């Protein structure tokens, strides 16, 4: 399976992307990596890696979309950027998925323009995965693709998120919760109130409204909100996780020696694994007619590796096909009412 990887987007440089791509291939040899970016710079990083054999191909893309670039301007003025060229590979069926740690807005805008939406999708959305208290995972969407939403958009996010949780996270009949300021049916703004009605009358395993404290409790496996709220939660969670890990590391250094210290370090290692964003790879853009996984700008090689493996799993499970089927089934049910 061919996966196009944007070599130019990571804040830590091309070397991190190259290392992550190699690690992904080592774990899943059936993956074919296509590194997209400035060929001279990529080859220089490969030389520094002292690779005896180059386990991937390269496609030259001389332009770079900077993190400060406008998404729409970059689409018009940087047609030979690594993001644009990688998406062209998807559009031409020369690759099955894209992984990029570049400008999120540019990746979303270019994906929508070059690949289009899946049949029946009103708005694509970004889905993030979080750990929960019961050791499982929860999908939160949208986390930034749609700042202003309509009730039907949230309903479709729930359908896509539920499909993702079932097919990729292997959660049978995932419970769906609508994020609000209270659990009662009459709590929330007009958007939430109307979305509640749509979800309640659907085939979703909808449990009703949930509050912010319930997101990681394990109460539900899918949490739905608009992109404005979702992005704030995502950024807060990232900052809070860093704070927790920093405090725990400091405490571990001052822990008792001997067995107590060993147990503390083992416990800390597990906590780090649960809270480290690198474990979760990237955020899939659900609803576009292609597979796009957007990794964190400050991704480590581990995060790039996991983002590649995530895109591979996404493609392997034919996620887009299942999303279209679920949405088509829902439209059929609506027409029969």
C-alpha positions as CSV (number, residue, x, y, z in Angstrom):
1,X,0.0,0.0,0.0
2,X,1.4,3.4,-1.1
3,X,1.4,6.2,1.4
4,X,2.5,9.7,0.5
5,X,4.4,11.4,3.4
6,X,4.9,15.2,3.4
7,X,8.6,15.4,4.2
8,X,8.7,19.2,4.6
9,X,6.0,19.9,7.2
10,X,7.5,18.8,10.5
11,X,8.9,21.5,12.7
12,X,11.8,19.3,13.8
13,X,13.0,18.8,10.2
14,X,13.1,16.3,7.4
15,X,15.3,13.9,9.4
16,X,12.4,13.2,11.8
17,X,10.1,12.4,8.9
18,X,12.7,10.1,7.3
19,X,13.3,8.3,10.6
20,X,9.5,7.9,11.2
21,X,9.0,6.6,7.7
22,X,11.7,4.0,8.2
23,X,10.2,2.9,11.5
24,X,6.8,2.5,9.9
25,X,8.1,0.3,7.2
26,X,9.9,-1.8,9.7
27,X,6.7,-2.5,11.5
28,X,4.6,-2.9,8.4
29,X,6.7,-4.0,5.4
30,X,3.7,-4.0,3.1
31,X,3.7,-0.2,3.3
32,X,5.3,1.7,0.4
33,X,6.4,5.2,1.4
34,X,6.6,8.0,-1.1
35,X,8.5,11.0,0.5
36,X,7.3,14.2,-1.1
37,X,9.4,17.4,-0.9
38,X,12.7,19.0,-1.9
39,X,14.6,16.0,-3.3
40,X,18.0,17.4,-2.6
41,X,17.2,18.1,1.0
42,X,15.6,14.7,1.4
43,X,18.6,12.9,-0.1
44,X,20.9,14.9,2.2
45,X,19.0,13.6,5.2
46,X,19.1,10.1,3.9
47,X,22.9,10.3,3.5
48,X,23.2,11.5,7.1
49,X,21.1,8.5,8.2
50,X,23.8,6.1,6.7
51,X,21.1,3.9,5.0
52,X,22.6,1.2,2.9
53,X,19.4,0.9,0.9
54,X,16.7,3.5,0.4
55,X,13.4,1.8,1.5
56,X,11.1,4.4,-0.2
57,X,10.7,6.5,-3.3
58,X,10.7,10.3,-3.7
59,X,8.7,12.8,-5.5
60,X,10.1,16.3,-5.9
61,X,8.1,19.3,-4.6
62,X,10.2,22.5,-4.4
63,X,7.8,24.7,-2.4
64,X,7.0,24.6,1.3
65,X,3.8,25.7,3.0
66,X,4.9,27.5,6.1
67,X,2.9,27.3,9.3
68,X,2.2,31.0,9.0
69,X,0.9,30.8,5.4
70,X,-2.8,31.4,4.7
71,X,-4.5,28.1,3.7
72,X,-6.3,29.7,0.7
73,X,-3.3,31.7,-0.5
74,X,-1.0,28.7,-0.3
75,X,-3.4,26.7,-2.4
76,X,-3.3,29.4,-5.2
77,X,0.3,30.4,-5.0
78,X,2.2,27.3,-4.0
79,X,0.9,24.7,-6.4
80,X,4.2,22.8,-6.2
81,X,4.3,22.5,-2.4
82,X,4.8,19.2,-0.8
83,X,1.2,19.2,0.4
84,X,-0.2,20.0,-3.0
85,X,2.0,17.5,-4.8
86,X,1.2,14.7,-2.3
87,X,-2.5,15.3,-2.7
88,X,-2.1,15.1,-6.5
89,X,-0.6,11.6,-6.0
90,X,-3.8,10.7,-4.2
91,X,-6.0,12.2,-6.8
92,X,-4.1,10.4,-9.5
93,X,-4.4,7.1,-7.6
94,X,-0.6,6.9,-7.3
95,X,-1.0,6.8,-3.5
96,X,-3.7,5.5,-1.2
97,X,-3.1,7.9,1.8
98,X,-1.4,11.1,2.8
99,X,0.4,11.9,6.1
100,X,1.5,15.5,6.8
101,X,2.7,17.3,9.9
102,X,2.4,20.6,8.0
103,X,0.0,23.5,8.1
104,X,-3.3,21.9,9.2
105,X,-5.5,24.6,7.5
106,X,-3.6,24.1,4.2
107,X,-3.9,20.3,4.3
108,X,-7.7,20.6,5.0
109,X,-8.3,23.2,2.3
110,X,-6.2,21.5,-0.3
111,X,-7.7,18.1,0.5
112,X,-11.2,19.5,0.1
113,X,-10.3,21.2,-3.2
114,X,-8.3,18.4,-4.8
115,X,-10.1,15.3,-3.5
116,X,-13.6,16.6,-2.8
117,X,-16.1,15.2,-0.3
118,X,-17.4,11.7,0.1
119,X,-20.9,11.2,-1.3
120,X,-23.5,12.6,1.2
121,X,-21.0,14.4,3.4
122,X,-21.9,18.0,4.2
123,X,-18.6,18.9,6.0
124,X,-15.5,16.9,6.6
125,X,-14.2,16.9,10.2
126,X,-11.1,16.2,12.3
127,X,-11.3,13.3,14.7
128,X,-8.9,13.1,17.7
129,X,-8.4,10.0,19.9
130,X,-8.0,10.3,23.7
131,X,-7.3,7.8,26.5
132,X,-10.0,7.1,29.0
133,X,-10.1,6.0,32.7
134,X,-11.0,2.5,31.8
135,X,-8.0,2.0,29.6
136,X,-9.8,2.3,26.3
137,X,-10.2,5.2,23.8
138,X,-12.6,7.9,22.9
139,X,-13.0,9.7,19.6
140,X,-13.6,13.5,19.9
141,X,-14.9,15.3,16.8
142,X,-14.8,17.9,15.3
143,X,-11.5,19.3,16.7
144,X,-11.0,22.2,14.3
145,X,-12.2,21.8,10.8
146,X,-15.6,23.6,11.2
147,X,-15.8,26.6,13.6
148,X,-19.4,27.3,12.7
149,X,-21.7,24.3,12.4
150,X,-25.3,23.4,11.7
151,X,-27.2,20.7,13.6
152,X,-27.0,18.3,10.7
153,X,-23.2,18.7,10.5
154,X,-22.9,17.5,14.1
155,X,-25.2,14.6,13.3
156,X,-23.0,13.6,10.5
157,X,-19.9,13.9,12.7
158,X,-21.5,11.5,15.0
159,X,-22.2,9.0,12.2
160,X,-18.6,9.3,10.9
161,X,-17.1,9.1,14.4
162,X,-19.2,6.1,15.3
163,X,-18.1,4.3,12.1
164,X,-14.4,5.2,12.8
165,X,-14.7,3.9,16.4
166,X,-16.3,0.6,15.2
167,X,-14.0,-0.1,12.2
168,X,-10.6,1.2,13.4
169,X,-10.8,1.2,17.2
170,X,-12.8,-2.1,17.2
171,X,-15.5,-0.8,19.5
172,X,-18.7,-2.7,19.0
173,X,-21.8,-0.4,19.0
174,X,-19.9,2.6,20.3
175,X,-21.8,4.9,22.6
176,X,-22.2,8.5,21.3
177,X,-22.4,11.6,23.5
178,X,-23.2,15.2,22.6
179,X,-21.0,17.7,24.4
180,X,-23.1,20.2,26.3
181,X,-23.3,22.2,29.6
182,X,-25.5,19.6,31.3
183,X,-26.8,16.1,30.9
184,X,-30.4,17.2,30.7
185,X,-32.1,17.1,27.3
186,X,-33.0,20.8,27.5
187,X,-29.5,22.0,28.3
188,X,-27.3,23.7,25.7
189,X,-27.4,26.3,23.0
190,X,-29.7,26.1,19.9
191,X,-27.2,24.1,17.9
192,X,-26.9,21.4,20.6
193,X,-30.7,21.3,21.2
194,X,-31.4,20.7,17.5
195,X,-28.5,18.2,17.1
196,X,-29.8,16.3,20.1
197,X,-33.1,15.7,18.4
198,X,-31.5,14.4,15.2
199,X,-29.3,12.0,17.1
200,X,-32.0,10.8,19.4
201,X,-34.2,9.9,16.4
202,X,-31.4,8.1,14.5
203,X,-29.9,4.6,14.6
204,X,-26.9,5.8,16.6
205,X,-26.2,4.3,20.0
206,X,-26.9,7.8,21.4
207,X,-26.7,8.2,25.2
208,X,-27.6,11.9,25.3
209,X,-25.7,14.9,26.4
210,X,-22.4,14.6,28.3
211,X,-20.4,17.2,30.1
212,X,-16.7,18.0,29.7
213,X,-15.7,15.9,32.7
214,X,-17.2,12.9,30.9
215,X,-15.0,13.0,27.8
216,X,-12.3,10.7,29.3
217,X,-14.4,8.9,31.9
218,X,-15.2,5.9,29.6
219,X,-18.9,6.7,29.6
220,X,-18.9,7.1,25.8
221,X,-16.7,6.2,22.9
222,X,-17.6,9.1,20.6
223,X,-17.9,12.7,21.7
224,X,-19.5,15.2,19.3
225,X,-19.0,19.0,19.3
226,X,-18.4,21.8,16.9
227,X,-14.8,22.5,15.7
228,X,-14.5,25.7,17.8
229,X,-15.1,23.9,21.1
230,X,-13.3,20.7,20.0
231,X,-10.1,22.6,19.1
232,X,-10.0,24.4,22.5
233,X,-10.4,21.0,24.2
234,X,-7.6,19.5,22.1
235,X,-5.2,22.3,22.8
236,X,-6.1,22.3,26.5
237,X,-5.6,18.6,26.8
238,X,-2.2,18.8,25.1
239,X,-1.1,21.5,27.5
240,X,-2.5,19.8,30.6
241,X,-0.9,16.5,29.6
242,X,2.5,18.3,29.4
243,X,1.9,19.8,32.8
244,X,1.0,16.5,34.4
245,X,4.0,14.7,32.9
246,X,6.3,17.5,34.0
247,X,5.0,17.3,37.6
248,X,5.2,13.5,37.7
249,X,8.7,13.5,36.3
250,X,9.8,15.9,39.0
251,X,8.2,13.8,41.7
252,X,9.8,10.6,40.3
253,X,13.3,12.1,40.5
254,X,12.8,12.6,44.2
255,X,11.2,9.2,44.9
256,X,12.6,6.6,47.2
257,X,15.6,4.6,46.0
258,X,15.5,0.9,45.5
259,X,12.3,-1.0,44.8
260,X,10.1,2.1,45.4
261,X,12.0,4.0,42.8
262,X,11.8,1.2,40.3
263,X,8.1,0.9,40.7
264,X,7.7,4.7,40.4
265,X,9.6,4.7,37.2
266,X,7.6,1.8,35.7
267,X,4.4,3.6,36.7
268,X,5.6,6.8,35.2
269,X,6.6,5.1,32.0
270,X,3.0,3.8,31.6
271,X,1.6,7.3,32.4
272,X,3.9,8.8,29.8
273,X,2.7,6.3,27.2
274,X,-1.0,7.0,27.9
275,X,-0.6,10.8,27.7
276,X,2.0,11.2,25.0
277,X,0.4,12.5,21.8
278,X,3.0,10.6,19.8
279,X,1.3,7.3,20.7
280,X,-1.8,8.5,18.8
281,X,0.0,9.5,15.6
282,X,-2.2,12.0,13.9
283,X,-5.7,13.2,13.4
284,X,-7.7,11.8,10.5
285,X,-9.7,14.1,8.3
286,X,-13.0,12.3,8.0
287,X,-15.4,12.9,5.1
288,X,-12.9,13.8,2.2
289,X,-12.7,11.5,-0.8
290,X,-9.3,10.2,0.2
291,X,-7.3,9.3,3.3
292,X,-5.6,12.2,5.1
293,X,-3.9,12.0,8.5
294,X,-2.6,15.2,10.0
295,X,0.2,14.8,12.5
296,X,1.3,17.3,15.1
297,X,3.6,20.0,13.8
298,X,6.2,19.2,16.5
299,X,5.9,15.4,15.8
300,X,8.7,13.1,16.8
301,X,9.8,10.2,14.6
302,X,7.6,8.0,16.8
303,X,4.5,10.2,16.1
304,X,5.3,10.2,12.3
305,X,5.6,6.4,12.4
306,X,2.2,6.0,14.2
307,X,0.6,8.5,11.8
308,X,1.7,6.4,8.9
309,X,0.5,3.2,10.6
310,X,-2.8,4.9,11.3
311,X,-3.3,5.9,7.7
312,X,-2.4,2.3,6.7
313,X,-5.1,1.0,9.0
314,X,-7.6,3.5,7.8
315,X,-7.0,2.4,4.2
316,X,-6.9,-1.2,5.0
317,X,-10.3,-1.0,6.7
318,X,-11.8,0.9,3.7
319,X,-13.1,3.5,6.1
320,X,-14.4,5.9,3.4
321,X,-16.4,3.1,1.9
322,X,-18.0,2.3,5.2
323,X,-18.7,6.0,5.9
324,X,-20.5,6.4,2.6
325,X,-22.6,3.2,3.3
326,X,-23.6,4.5,6.7
327,X,-24.6,7.9,5.4
328,X,-26.5,6.3,2.5
329,X,-28.4,4.0,4.8
330,X,-29.3,7.0,7.0
331,X,-30.6,8.9,3.9
332,X,-32.7,5.9,3.0
333,X,-34.2,5.7,6.5
334,X,-35.0,9.5,6.4
335,X,-36.8,9.1,3.1
336,X,-39.0,6.4,4.5
337,X,-40.2,8.5,7.5
